[in-house]
Amino acid sequence: MSKLGRSVAEKLDLDTTVVDAFLADHHVSTSATTPSPSRLRIRRLRFAATKTLTGVNAAGEEVNKDAVEHVPVKFDWTLGSGLHGVGSDKNLRGKSSVLRIMMWALRGRCDLRSDVRSWIEHVNLVFEVDDVGHAVVFDVVNGVPHGHLFREHQGELSVASHFSNDDEFEEVMGSTMMSALRLPEIAASSQGKRRQHAWPTYAGALLIRGDTLDYLVGDRQWDGLPSRLLQMFIGSEWAGARAEASSAHKVVESRLNELQAEFNSHANAINSAHQRALEDVAVARRRMTALPSAPADLDALADAVERIGTLDLRGSHAHQQVLDYRTAHTEVAAQLAAEKARQHQAMEDAVAVRFFQRMRPTMCPRCSAPVTRERRKAESDGTSCSVCTHDLDIEALGHHHVVSTTANDDERAKFADAQEPEGDDDDSDTIDTVTALELATRDAKERLDEAIAVHEVIRGERAEAAQVIAASQSAQEIITQRRDAELALARAEGAAQALAPDTATFGPSQGSIDDLREQARILDSARKILSRWVTDPQRELLQELCSSITRLARAFGMANLTAVELDGAARMKVTTGGTQDNYSKLERGEKMRLKLATAIALIRQGLDSGIGRHPGLLFVDAPGAEEVDDDDFDTMLAALHTAATEADVQVFIGTRHTNALVNLLGEDRCRVGHGTNFVW
C-alpha cells in the first residue's frame, strides 16, 4: 500500500488496494524520491559545412549582388565550464547558428534556418553527463541527419544508438537524455487528451532568447508547462505525481463534461420530441372529433368494401378456370372431329378401291384407247394389267386383288382391306375411340358450363357490392378518413408513450456518468493531496529562490529592483521603485534579466541543496538586442560570468558586443567575427 493510496482512501473512505490500482490505471505515480541534479557539459563542438554566399565574399564584404561563392568551412571549439561567448559585429554572421547547432545535436530537433541547414555536412558534439562521456556524430545528406550516439563505457566510447532521419534522431536523444539526466516525463492534458512532455520540453528551458521571454521558465506556455518545469527544477519530489494526477483529472473531467453534455443534449431532444408527440396526439384527436358521424348503412358499406376485394380475387380465379375449361373443350372437340373425318375418309377409300377392283375396263380412262381381248386375257393369266400393261403381283392376284408389282405396302394393305367382305369388318376399336372422344367432349362442356356459371355468380355478387359502394360514396370517404385518423392517433400515442421521460432511453447511460464522477472524485482528491505535498515543502525553497533571483537581477543591471515574488505556478510579481508589476507587464530587457536570473538561481539552488533537476546548461542568444546599452551589457556580462563560475553553470551567450566579450572572457572562450567577418 502506498502513501498516496492510503491518504486518498482515508479521505474518501475507500479501500487502499482499490485506490492504488485505480491510480496505477490512470498512470499516477504513488511513490516519489527526492531528486538530485545531474550536470550536463559540452566539451567539444566540430562541424563541417559548405556555405553558399550571395552578394558577399568569404570575408563578409559586399560584392556584386549576383555573385555566388561556395565556401567550405571546418569549425572546431573545445569547451570548459563557465561562460563562453559567440559574437559578431554585424548581424547574420553565424553567431546564433553555432548555438543552434549545439542544440540540434543535444535535442535531436533542428531549428536552423533552411538555407543554413542545407550548408551543414557533418556535426560532432562531445558532451558529458555527470562525468560520463557521450558523443553525437552525424552526417547531413540532403538535409537529413544520419549518424550515431556514442556513450563512454570503461573509458571507451561505443555506439549506443543510431538514427537515419529527423524523427529517429529526436527519439534517440530524447530517451538518452531523459535517462542520463534522470528526468521524469511531464504529464499534461490538452483538449481532453493526455500528453507527455519529455526532453524537447526540458531542452527548451535551457534556451533564453527574444522569442521565449514571455515565459519565465521554458519556451512555451500551453499545458501549464512553465509551472510544471519550475516545480521539476526546484526538485519537488511529488511534482511529477501531481502533474499526472492533475492531467488525469482533467482528462476524466473533460470526458465527463462531454458525456453530460451529450446526455443533456439527448434529454433536451427527447423532451422536445415528446412535446411534439403530445401535440400530434392532440391534433389527431381533434381530427377524429371533427369527422362527421357515420351513416346508418355504414356497416353494410364497410362489408361491401371488404367483400369486393375478396370477390375480385375469386372472380379472377373463376375467369381463369373458364379460359382453361374452354381451351380443354375446344381441344377435345377438335380431336373428335378429326377422328370422325379420318374414319369417313377411310370408308370412302375402301369403297372406291372395291368399286374399281370389280370393274372390267373397256378403254383407257386416260387416252380412251380400247382394251383388247389380248390384254384382258393377259390380266386373267396374271401377266399384266389390261389398262396400263404393268406386271401384276401373282400372290395378290391369287387373292383376287389386281395389284402392280410396283405398289407399296400401304397401297397393298388398302386393296386388301377393301376386298374383305363387309360383314367381316371389325370396327370395335374405331367405335371405342369415337365414343371415348364424345364422352370427353361432353365432360369438358359440362365443366366449362359450371365454371361459366360460377363466374357469373361472382360477377353478380361483385356488381351488387359495387352498387352498394357507388350508392354510398360519401360513406366510403368517411370510413377512409376515420381509419387514417385512427391510425395517426395510434401512432402519435405510441410515440408519446415511447418518448415519455419515465420510459425513454437516450444517450450515454447514467451509470457511465456516475462511474466517471467517481473517477473524477478520486483523482481530484489525489490532486489536492499532492498539491499540498508539493506546495508546503516548496514555500521555503521559493523564498530562497526569490532572494537569489533578486540579487542576480540587480547584478545584471536592474538596480531599482526591490524584490520578486514567485509562486509555484511560475507567476512572478516584481517590485521596482516601490511599484509592483507582474512579469508580463515588464519591458523586454527586464524580462531578459529576470529570466536569466531565474535560470541561474535554480541551478545554484540545486547545487547548494543537492535537490533539483536542472542540468546546469544555458544558451543565451542576443541579450544585447533587448534594450541593453553597452554599459549595462558590460555590467550584465561580468555579473553573468561571475554567477556562472560560482554556480558551476556552463553558459553560452551570443551577442554583437564582441569587444566586451573578448575583453572579459579571452579569445579561447570566444568565437568572434570582427568587422564584416563571419563567425564561421
TORSE-525950 format. One line per 10 residues: number of its first residue (from 1); their letters; for each residue z, x, y of C-alpha. Coordinates in pm, whole numbers, plus 32768, in hexadecimal, padded with zeros to 4 digits. Layout:
N
NUM> a> Z:X:Y | ...
//
This chain:
680
1> msklgrsvae> 8000:8000:8000 | 7F9D:8086:8152 | 8064:8089:8293 | 7F5F:7FB5:8343 | 7F46:7EC1:821F | 80C1:7E90:821D | 80CF:7E59:8395 | 7FBC:7D53:8391 | 8048:7CA8:825B | 81A4:7C8F:82F4
11> kldldttvvd> 811D:7C03:8439 | 8043:7AFB:8390 | 8120:7ABC:825E | 8013:7B2E:816B | 800D:7C06:8034 | 7FEA:7D78:808A | 7EFC:7DBD:7F69 | 7E19:7CA4:7FDC | 7E1A:7D26:8141 | 7DCD:7E8B:80D3
21> afladhhvst> 7CA7:7E10:8004 | 7C2D:7D36:8122 | 7C3A:7E57:821C | 7B82:7F39:8128 | 7A71:7E32:80FF | 7A45:7E32:8279 | 7A3F:7FB0:8289 | 7B88:7FD1:8348 | 7C45:810F:82F9 | 7DAC:80CF:8291
31> sattpspsrl> 7E22:8237:82B0 | 7E00:8345:83BA | 7E4F:84B2:83F7 | 7E8B:8572:8536 | 7D45:8623:858D | 7D31:878F:85F6 | 7C0C:8808:86C8 | 7AF9:88E3:863A | 7A41:89E4:870C | 78C8:89E9:8730
41> rirrlrfaat> 782C:8B29:87BB | 76C0:8B88:87EC | 768E:8CFA:879E | 751B:8D31:87CE | 73E6:8C76:883C | 7286:8CEC:87EE | 7144:8C2F:8812 | 6FD2:8C74:882B | 6ED8:8BA8:88EF | 6D82:8BAD:898C
51> ktltgvnaag> 6D89:8B11:8AE5 | 6C56:8A6D:8B78 | 6C65:8A9D:8CF1 | 6B7F:89E3:8DDF | 6B66:8A48:8F4C | 6C66:8B62:8F2C | 6C64:8CB4:8E80 | 6D65:8D53:8D9A | 6E32:8DC5:8EC9 | 6E47:8C5F:8F48
61> eevnkdaveh> 6D60:8CA3:906F | 6C6F:8B95:90D9 | 6B00:8BD6:908A | 69CB:8AFD:9073 | 6A3F:89A1:9011 | 693C:8996:8EF8 | 69A1:8AE5:8E69 | 6A3C:8AD5:8D0C | 6AFE:8BF2:8C70 | 6B9A:8C05:8B16
71> vpvkfdwtlg> 6CD2:8CDC:8B1E | 6D85:8D43:89DD | 6F00:8D58:8A01 | 701C:8DE0:892D | 717B:8D86:899D | 72B6:8E2D:8914 | 7417:8DFD:8996 | 7559:8E73:88F0 | 7687:8DA5:895D | 7801:8DB7:896A
81> sglhgvgsdk> 791E:8CD6:89D7 | 795C:8C58:8B38 | 7858:8C00:8C40 | 76E3:8C50:8C26 | 75D9:8C01:8D26 | 7468:8BAD:8D2D | 73CD:8BA6:8E87 | 728E:8BB0:8F52 | 724C:8BB7:90C4 | 7143:8AAA:909C
91> nlrgkssvlr> 713A:896D:8FD3 | 7067:8944:8E9A | 709E:8AA9:8E2F | 7140:8A67:8CDC | 72B7:8A6C:8D1A | 72F5:890B:8C96 | 720D:893F:8B6D | 72E4:8A62:8AEE | 7411:8979:8ADF | 733F:8867:8A3F
101> immwalrgrc> 72BA:8951:8932 | 7422:89A9:88D8 | 7476:8836:88C6 | 733E:87F3:87F6 | 73AC:88F2:86F6 | 7514:8878:86F1 | 74D0:8703:86F7 | 7387:86EF:863B | 7301:860C:874C | 7213:868D:8855
111> dlrsdvrswi> 7212:861B:89BF | 7125:8724:8A48 | 6FFE:86B2:8B15 | 6ECC:8677:8A3A | 6E07:8798:8ACF | 6F29:888E:8AA7 | 6F65:881C:8942 | 6DF6:885C:88F3 | 6E23:89C8:8962 | 6F43:8A10:8870
121> ehvnlvfevd> 6EDC:8AC0:872E | 701D:8B47:8697 | 7195:8B20:86D6 | 72BB:8BE0:8645 | 741A:8B7A:86B0 | 754C:8C2A:8622 | 769D:8B7C:8650 | 77FB:8B74:85C1 | 78E7:8A5C:8569 | 7A4A:8AE1:8546
131> dvghavvfdv> 79C1:8C3F:8506 | 78D7:8BC3:83F1 | 7778:8C38:8441 | 764F:8B4A:8448 | 74E4:8B6E:84AB | 73D1:8A72:84F3 | 7278:8B09:84C5 | 713D:8A38:84E9 | 6FCF:8A48:8541 | 6F24:893F:8611
141> vngvphghlf> 6DCA:88DF:8596 | 6D10:87D8:8660 | 6E59:877B:8702 | 6F0A:8740:85B2 | 7031:881C:8549 | 7037:88B8:83ED | 7158:899A:838F | 72A9:89DF:82F2 | 7419:89D4:833E | 74DB:8B06:82C4
151> rehqgelsva> 7652:8B1A:828C | 7728:8C50:825A | 77BB:8C7A:8100 | 787B:8DB4:809E | 77F2:8E6B:81CA | 7685:8E0C:8188 | 75AE:8CF9:821C | 750F:8C1B:8116 | 7437:8AE5:812F | 7509:89AA:8146
161> shfsnddefe> 73F9:88AC:8197 | 728F:8892:81FB | 71C8:879B:82CC | 705A:8752:8310 | 7059:8650:8429 | 7128:85CE:854B | 71EC:84CC:8483 | 7249:85C0:8371 | 72AB:86C5:8477 | 7397:85D2:8525
171> evmgstmmsa> 7428:8561:83D9 | 7468:86C6:8361 | 7511:8730:84A5 | 75D5:85ED:84BC | 766E:8604:8362 | 76B0:877A:8388 | 7757:876A:84DD | 7828:8635:848F | 78B0:86DE:8358 | 78E0:8838:83EF
181> lrlpeiaass> 798A:87B6:852B | 7A53:86B1:8464 | 79DB:8596:8543 | 79F9:842D:84C8 | 78E5:8334:8504 | 7927:824D:8629 | 7913:80DE:85C9 | 7880:7FEC:86C4 | 77D3:7E9C:86C9 | 76A7:7E17:8782
191> qgkrrqhawp> 761B:7CB7:877B | 76F7:7C5C:8655 | 768D:7D89:8585 | 7765:7EB2:8521 | 76E7:8005:8593 | 775E:8165:8547 | 773F:8274:864F | 773D:83D8:85D3 | 76D8:8536:8645 | 75D3:84D6:874C
201> tyagallirg> 76E0:8410:8801 | 77DD:852C:87F4 | 76D0:8626:885C | 7679:854C:8986 | 77DB:8580:8A04 | 779F:86F9:8A0E | 768F:86D3:8B16 | 76DB:8699:8C87 | 75B2:865F:8D69 | 753E:8577:8E79
211> dtldylvgdr> 74CF:8456:8D9B | 761E:8443:8CE1 | 770C:843E:8E0C | 7745:82C6:8E02 | 7810:82F2:8CC2 | 7950:83BE:8CD4 | 792F:8424:8B65 | 77E9:8431:8AA4 | 7687:83D9:8B06 | 767B:8263:8AC6
221> qwdglpsrll> 7746:812F:8B1F | 76F7:802E:8A12 | 77D7:7FDB:88E8 | 7906:8055:89B0 | 78B0:81BD:8958 | 7958:8269:8A84 | 7AA4:81D0:8A1B | 7A74:8222:88AA | 7A09:8389:88F5 | 7B31:83C0:89DB
231> qmfigsewag> 7C25:834F:88CD | 7B76:8425:87C9 | 7B85:855B:88A8 | 7CF1:851E:8906 | 7D3D:851D:8793 | 7DD5:83C4:875F | 7E01:83BC:85E8 | 7DC5:8244:85CD | 7CA6:823B:86C9 | 7B9C:8230:85BA
241> araeassahk> 7C4A:8119:84FC | 7C76:8051:863C | 7B02:8072:8689 | 7AB5:8000:8527 | 7B9F:7ED5:853B | 7B1E:7E78:8694 | 79B4:7E8C:8622 | 79F8:7DC8:84E4 | 7AB1:7CC0:85AE | 798E:7CA0:86A0
251> vvesrlnelq> 7897:7C7E:8582 | 7969:7B6C:84DE | 79A4:7ABF:862D | 7831:7AC9:8673 | 77E5:7A30:8521 | 78F8:792E:8553 | 786D:78CF:86A7 | 7711:78B1:8610 | 778F:77D1:84F8 | 7862:7702:85E7
261> aefnshanai> 773C:76DB:86D3 | 765E:767F:85AD | 7766:7589:8533 | 7788:74ED:868C | 7610:74E2:86B6 | 75E8:742F:856A | 770B:7348:85BA | 7674:72ED:8709 | 7522:72B7:8668 | 75BC:71DD:8557
271> nsahqraled> 7683:7115:8656 | 754B:70DF:8724 | 748A:707C:85ED | 75A5:6F8F:8588 | 759C:6EE7:86DC | 7424:6EC3:86C4 | 744C:6E2F:8568 | 754A:6D30:85E9 | 745A:6CD4:86FF | 7347:6CA8:85F9
281> vavarrrmta> 742E:6BBE:8534 | 746C:6AEB:8669 | 72F8:6ADA:86B7 | 72A6:6A76:854F | 73AB:6962:8555 | 7326:68DD:869E | 71C9:68D1:860C | 724A:6811:84DC | 72F9:6717:85BF | 71C4:66EE:8699
291> lpsapadlda> 70E3:668A:8573 | 7097:650F:8552 | 7134:6446:843B | 7078:6438:82F3 | 6F9D:6301:82B9 | 6FFD:61FE:81B0 | 6EF3:6272:80BB | 6F51:63DE:80E7 | 6FB9:6400:7F7D | 6E6E:6374:7F02
301> ladaverigt> 6DB5:645F:7FE9 | 6E7F:6585:7F70 | 6E36:651E:7E08 | 6CC3:64FF:7E58 | 6CBB:6653:7EFD | 6D64:66EA:7DCF | 6C88:662C:7CD0 | 6B40:667D:7D74 | 6B6A:67EE:7D2E | 6BB2:67A5:7BBE
311> ldlrgshahq> 6A8B:66B4:7BAA | 69A3:67B6:7C41 | 6A07:68A8:7B34 | 69DE:67A4:7A1D | 6896:672A:7AAF | 680A:6888:7AB3 | 686A:68B2:7945 | 67D7:6760:78E6 | 6692:67A8:799E | 6672:68EF:78E1
321> qvldyrtaht> 66A4:6830:7797 | 658F:673D:77F4 | 64A6:6860:7836 | 6505:6908:76EE | 64DB:67C7:761E | 6391:6773:76C9 | 630E:68CA:7675 | 6380:68A5:750B | 62E2:6749:74EC | 619A:67C6:7581
331> evaaqlaaek> 618D:68EA:748F | 61CF:681E:7352 | 60DA:670C:73BF | 5FD0:6814:73F1 | 6017:68A0:7296 | 5FF2:6741:71FF | 5EA7:6703:72AF | 5E25:6856:7244 | 5E80:6815:70D7 | 5DD9:66C2:70D8
341> arqhqameda> 5C9D:6753:7172 | 5C96:6867:7071 | 5CB3:6773:6F52 | 5BA3:6693:6FE5 | 5AB4:67BA:7008 | 5AF8:6829:6EA4 | 5AA4:66CC:6E28 | 595F:66C2:6EEC | 58FB:681B:6E6B | 593C:67B1:6D06
351> vavrffqrmr> 5874:6671:6D2C | 574F:672B:6DC5 | 574B:6834:6CB5 | 575C:672F:6BA5 | 564B:6669:6C49 | 555E:678C:6C6F | 55A4:6816:6B12 | 5532:66CA:6A78 | 53F2:66B4:6B3E | 5293:6706:6AA6
361> ptmcprcsap> 51D7:67A7:6BC6 | 5060:675B:6BE6 | 501B:683B:6D12 | 50BB:6954:6DD7 | 519B:68BF:6EE5 | 5132:69DC:6FC6 | 4FBB:69F0:6FB3 | 4F63:68B2:6EEA | 4EB7:697E:6DDA | 4EA8:68AF:6C94
371> vtrerrkaes> 4F8E:690F:6B76 | 4EA6:6942:6A50 | 4EE1:68EC:68E9 | 4EEE:6A5A:6893 | 500C:6A92:6988 | 50D0:696A:6902 | 509F:69ED:67A3 | 5114:6B47:680E | 524C:6AAA:68A1 | 5285:69E4:675E
381> dgtscsvcth> 5266:6B26:669A | 5367:6BC6:6780 | 5271:6CC5:6803 | 525C:6C76:697B | 5298:6B6C:6A82 | 517C:6A74:6A9B | 518A:6A7A:6C1A | 51D8:6BE2:6C85 | 5180:6C8E:6B38 | 52C4:6D5F:6B3F
391> dldiealghh> 5351:6DC3:69EC | 545A:6CD7:6961 | 55AC:6D22:68CD | 5583:6CD3:6759 | 56FD:6C9E:6727 | 5716:6BA9:6847 | 55DD:6AFA:67CC | 5689:6ACE:6680 | 578A:69FB:6735 | 5674:6935:67D7
401> hvvsttandd> 569B:69EA:6927 | 5569:6A6C:69DE | 55ED:6BAB:6A7B | 5531:6CDF:6AE9 | 5598:6E2E:6A68 | 55C8:6E9A:6BD5 | 56CC:6D87:6C28 | 5831:6E07:6C74 | 596A:6D99:6BBE | 59D1:6C98:6CC4
411> erakfadaqe> 5883:6BE6:6CAE | 5893:6BE8:6B30 | 59EF:6B4C:6B3B | 597B:6A44:6C30 | 5858:69E7:6B4B | 593F:69E0:6A24 | 5A38:68FB:6AD1 | 5925:681A:6B49 | 58A1:67EE:69E5 | 59F2:677F:6955
421> pegddddsdt> 5A09:660E:6903 | 5ABB:6546:6A14 | 5BB6:64B6:6929 | 5C36:660F:68C8 | 5C8F:668B:6A2F | 5DFC:66F7:6A5E | 5E57:66A1:6BC6 | 5FD0:66AB:6BA0 | 5FF8:67F3:6C64 | 5F1F:6778:6D7E
431> idtvtalela> 5FD6:662C:6D90 | 612C:66DE:6D97 | 60C3:67BA:6EBE | 6048:6697:6F90 | 6178:65C5:6F38 | 6268:66DF:6F98 | 61BA:6713:70E5 | 61C0:659F:712E | 6337:6593:70E6 | 6371:66C5:71C4
441> trdakerlde> 62A9:6624:72DA | 6378:64E4:72C9 | 64BF:65AD:72CF | 644D:6679:73FB | 63E8:6539:74AF | 653B:649B:746C | 65FA:65CE:74EF | 6519:65D6:7621 | 6557:6466:7667 | 66D1:6496:763F
451> aiavhevirg> 66CF:65C3:772E | 6603:64FF:782F | 66FC:63E1:7816 | 6828:64C7:7849 | 677D:656E:7970 | 6733:641C:7A0C | 689E:63B1:79E2 | 6918:64F0:7A8D | 681C:64C1:7BA4 | 6899:6360:7BD1
461> eraeaaqvia> 6A04:63CD:7BE3 | 69AF:64DF:7CDE | 68EC:63E7:7DB0 | 6A1E:6306:7DB8 | 6B00:642A:7E21 | 6A04:6494:7F27 | 6A02:6331:7FAF | 6B7D:6338:7FCC | 6B6E:6486:8082 | 6A51:6419:8163
471> asqsaqeiit> 6B0B:62DA:81B8 | 6C45:639F:8212 | 6BBA:64D5:82BC | 6CC8:64D2:83C7 | 6DD5:64C2:82BA | 6D3E:65F5:8213 | 6D54:66B5:8358 | 6EC1:6650:8375 | 6F04:66CB:8213 | 6E61:681B:825F
481> qrrdaelala> 6F21:683F:83A3 | 706B:67E5:82FE | 702E:68D9:81E2 | 6FD9:69EF:82D8 | 710A:699B:83A8 | 71ED:6997:8277 | 7162:6AE8:8206 | 7190:6B7F:8362 | 72F5:6AFB:8371 | 7346:6B86:8218
491> raegaaqala> 72BB:6CDC:8276 | 7377:6CE2:83C1 | 74BF:6C7D:8319 | 748C:6D85:820A | 744A:6E95:830D | 7576:6E2A:83DB | 7656:6E35:82AA | 75D3:6F8D:823F | 7604:7019:839E | 7760:6F8B:83D0
501> pdtatfgpsq> 785A:709E:8434 | 7934:7059:8303 | 7817:7081:8209 | 770F:7163:82A7 | 76FC:72D0:823F | 7653:73C9:8325 | 763C:7538:8383 | 7731:763E:8305 | 785A:75C5:823F | 79AE:75AD:82DD
511> gsiddlreqa> 7A2A:768D:81C5 | 7946:77A8:8237 | 79C3:7784:839A | 7B2F:777F:832C | 7AF6:78B7:8257 | 7A62:7972:8381 | 7B85:7902:845A | 7C76:7996:835F | 7BAE:7ADB:8358 | 7BAF:7AE7:84D4
521> rildsarkil> 7D27:7AA7:84D6 | 7D6B:7BCC:83EB | 7C81:7CB9:84A5 | 7D0A:7C51:85F7 | 7E69:7C97:857C | 7DFC:7DED:84F9 | 7D4B:7E37:8642 | 7E7E:7DE2:8711 | 7F64:7EB0:8633 | 7E78:7FD9:8640
531> srwvtdpqre> 7E50:7FB5:87B9 | 7FC6:7FD7:87DA | 7FCA:8104:86F2 | 7EB9:81A5:87C2 | 7F31:8143:891B | 80A1:8196:8900 | 807E:8304:8891 | 7F5F:834E:8980 | 8016:82E8:8ABF | 80BB:8439:8AE1
541> llqelcssit> 7F77:84EA:8A7E | 7EB7:8429:8B89 | 7FB9:8482:8C91 | 7F99:85F2:8C3C | 7E1E:85D0:8C37 | 7E1C:852D:8D90 | 7EE9:864B:8E21 | 7DFB:874A:8D8B | 7CC7:868D:8E0B | 7D5B:867F:8F68
551> rlarafgman> 7D9D:87F6:8F72 | 7C43:884C:8EEC | 7B8B:875A:8FD3 | 7C43:87E8:9102 | 7BE2:8945:908E | 7A7A:88CD:9070 | 7A75:886D:91DF | 7B16:8713:91FE | 7C1E:8790:92F1 | 7C86:8631:9364
561> ltaveldgaa> 7CCA:85BA:9201 | 7E31:8544:91DB | 7E39:84B4:907C | 7D6D:8411:8F6A | 7DD8:82FD:8E7F | 7D23:82ED:8D33 | 7D60:81DB:8C33 | 7D02:81C8:8AC4 | 7BC2:8105:8B16 | 7B3C:8236:8BD4
571> rmkvttggtq> 7B6A:8184:8D22 | 7BCF:826C:8E38 | 7C69:8220:8F8A | 7C51:8337:908A | 7D34:8364:91B6 | 7CA6:8436:92D3 | 7D33:8444:9432 | 7E26:832D:93E3 | 7D0E:8240:936F | 7CD9:81D8:9208
581> dnysklerge> 7B7F:8193:9177 | 7AEC:815F:9022 | 7A24:827B:8F8F | 78EA:81A4:8FA1 | 7908:818F:9120 | 7908:8308:9159 | 77EE:83E6:91D4 | 7723:849B:90CF | 77B0:85F0:912B | 7910:8569:90F8
591> kmrlklatai> 78AC:84CF:8FAB | 781D:8620:8F3D | 7964:86D5:8F88 | 7A3F:85CC:8EE8 | 796A:85AD:8DAD | 7968:8728:8D85 | 7ADE:8738:8DC7 | 7B1E:8625:8CC6 | 7A55:86DA:8BB8 | 7B04:8828:8BF1
601> alirqgldsg> 7C5A:877F:8C04 | 7C1B:86D7:8AB3 | 7BB9:8822:8A15 | 7CE3:88D9:8AAE | 7DD7:87CA:8A43 | 7D56:87DF:88DD | 7D7A:8959:88E2 | 7EDE:894C:896E | 7F5F:8832:8890 | 7E92:8878:8759
611> igrhpgllfv> 7E31:8706:8759 | 7CD6:8689:87B0 | 7B6C:8684:8747 | 7A9E:8718:8863 | 79CF:883C:87D9 | 79FF:890D:8917 | 7891:892C:897F | 77F6:88AA:8AC4 | 769F:88A6:8B68 | 7698:886B:8CE0
621> dapgaeevdd> 753C:8838:8D6D | 74EF:885D:8EE2 | 7646:880E:8F7A | 75CE:889A:90C8 | 74D8:877C:90E5 | 75F6:8681:9105 | 7645:86B0:9277 | 76EE:8802:924C | 76B1:8903:935F | 76AC:8A7A:9324
631> ddfdtmlaal> 7819:8ABE:9380 | 7899:899A:92B3 | 77C0:8A00:918E | 7846:8B62:9199 | 79A6:8AD6:9194 | 7958:89EA:9074 | 78A5:8AF9:8FAE | 79C6:8BED:8FD1 | 7AC0:8AE1:8F6F | 79E9:8A7C:8E47
641> htaateadvq> 79D3:8BE5:8DD5 | 7B4E:8C06:8DE5 | 7B89:8AB8:8D38 | 7A90:8B04:8C23 | 7B2F:8C54:8BE2 | 7C91:8BC9:8BDF | 7C39:8A9E:8B07 | 7B65:8B6A:8A16 | 7A3A:8A8A:8A65 | 78D1:8AF4:8A40
651> vfigtrhtna> 7815:8A63:8B69 | 76A4:8A7B:8BC0 | 7642:8A27:8D23 | 74E4:89FE:8DB1 | 74BB:8A20:8F29 | 73E1:8A96:9049 | 7504:8B5D:90D9 | 748D:8C9C:9030 | 7537:8D9A:9111 | 768F:8CFD:90E7
661> lvnllgedrc> 7650:8CE7:8F73 | 75F5:8E55:8F45 | 76FF:8ED3:9037 | 780F:8E1B:8F7A | 779E:8E41:8E11 | 76C2:8F75:8E0A | 7565:8F9B:8D7C | 75CD:8F93:8C0C | 765E:8E37:8C28 | 7536:8DB2:8CEB
671> rvghgtnfvw> 73C9:8D6A:8CBD | 7330:8D4C:8E16 | 71D6:8D1E:8EAC | 71E2:8DBB:9007 | 70EA:8D5B:9111 | 6FC4:8CA5:9072 | 7005:8D35:8F19 | 7048:8C64:8DE5 | 718A:8C7A:8D1D | 70AA:8CA4:8BEB
//
